[in-house]
């Protein structure tokens, strides 16, 4: 039974590592979205600057094209990451619900007093 509990703990730890990785990717995506917003604002500000509008129309078109290509990819990646996080949350919740019961049933009172930290 220790092997089952150990396996559950390992699975839970792997799930938590995956969630942490997904959360860091989510943070990275948020930073990228913020950078896109900053670039868009800089583009708007560049056309209004008093230094002669050296940011020409062709460069603006290229930048806008790149932004238009990047934003949908980022949004799709964020949706995928959010879906993965939700799925992992469900798995962790299921493991947390089943793990304590199996420990108590296997180890009796000792299992009821000791808690397994994940």
C-alpha positions in Angstrom: 0.0 0.0 0.0 2.9 2.3 0.6 3.8 1.9 -3.0 0.3 3.1 -4.0 0.5 6.1 -1.7 4.0 6.9 -2.9 2.8 6.6 -6.5 -0.1 9.0 -5.8 2.3 11.4 -4.1 4.6 11.3 -7.1 1.8 11.9 -9.5 0.5 14.8 -7.4 4.0 16.3 -7.3 4.4 15.9 -11.0 1.0 17.6 -11.5 2.0 20.4 -9.3 5.3 20.9 -11.2 3.3 20.9 -14.4 0.9 23.5 -13.0 3.8 25.6 -11.9 5.3 25.4 -15.4 2.0 26.3 -17.0 1.6 29.2 -14.6 5.0 30.5 -15.5 4.1 30.3 -19.2 0.9 32.2 -18.4 3.0 34.9 -16.7 5.3 35.0 -19.7 2.3 35.3 -22.1 0.9 38.2 -20.0 4.2 40.0 -20.2 4.2 39.5 -24.0 0.7 40.8 -24.2 1.8 43.8 -22.2 4.7 44.4 -24.5 2.4 44.2 -27.5 0.2 46.8 -25.9 3.3 49.0 -25.2 4.4 48.7 -28.8 1.0 49.5 -30.1 0.9 52.6 -27.8 4.4 53.5 -29.0 3.2 53.3 -32.6 0.3 55.6 -31.9 2.6 58.0 -30.0 5.3 57.9 -32.8 2.8 59.3 -35.4 2.1 62.2 -33.1 5.7 63.0 -32.1 7.0 66.4 -32.9 10.4 65.1 -34.1 9.2 64.9 -37.7 7.4 61.5 -37.8 10.5 59.5 -38.8 8.6 56.4 -38.1 7.4 55.9 -41.7 4.2 54.4 -42.9 5.9 51.2 -44.3 7.5 50.5 -40.9 4.1 51.0 -39.2 2.5 48.5 -41.7 5.2 45.9 -41.0 4.9 46.3 -37.2 1.1 46.1 -37.4 1.3 43.0 -39.5 3.6 41.4 -37.0 1.3 42.3 -34.1 -1.7 41.0 -36.0 0.0 37.7 -36.5 1.3 37.4 -32.9 -1.8 38.3 -31.0 -4.0 35.4 -32.1 -1.1 32.9 -31.4 -0.7 34.3 -27.9 -4.4 34.2 -27.2 -4.6 30.6 -28.4 -1.6 29.7 -26.3 -3.2 31.4 -23.2 -6.5 29.5 -23.8 -4.6 26.2 -24.1 -2.6 27.0 -20.9 -5.8 27.9 -19.0 -7.4 24.7 -20.1 -4.4 22.7 -19.0 -4.4 24.4 -15.6 -8.1 23.6 -15.2 -7.5 20.0 -16.1 -4.6 19.7 -13.7 -6.7 21.3 -10.9 -9.4 18.7 -11.4 -6.8 15.9 -11.2 -5.3 17.4 -8.1 -8.7 17.8 -6.5 -9.5 14.1 -7.3 -6.2 13.0 -5.9 -6.6 15.0 -2.7 -10.1 13.6 -2.2 -9.0 10.0 -2.7 -5.6 9.9 -1.2 -6.6 10.7 2.4 -9.3 8.1 2.4 -7.0 5.4 1.0 -4.4 6.2 3.6 -6.9 6.0 6.5 -8.3 2.7 5.2 -4.8 1.2 4.8 -3.2 2.5 8.0 -6.1 2.9 10.3 -5.9 5.5 13.1 -2.3 6.3 12.4 -3.3 7.4 8.9 -6.1 9.6 10.3 -3.6 11.6 12.5 -0.8 12.0 10.0 -1.3 14.3 7.1 0.5 13.9 3.7 1.8 17.2 2.4 1.8 17.6 -1.3 
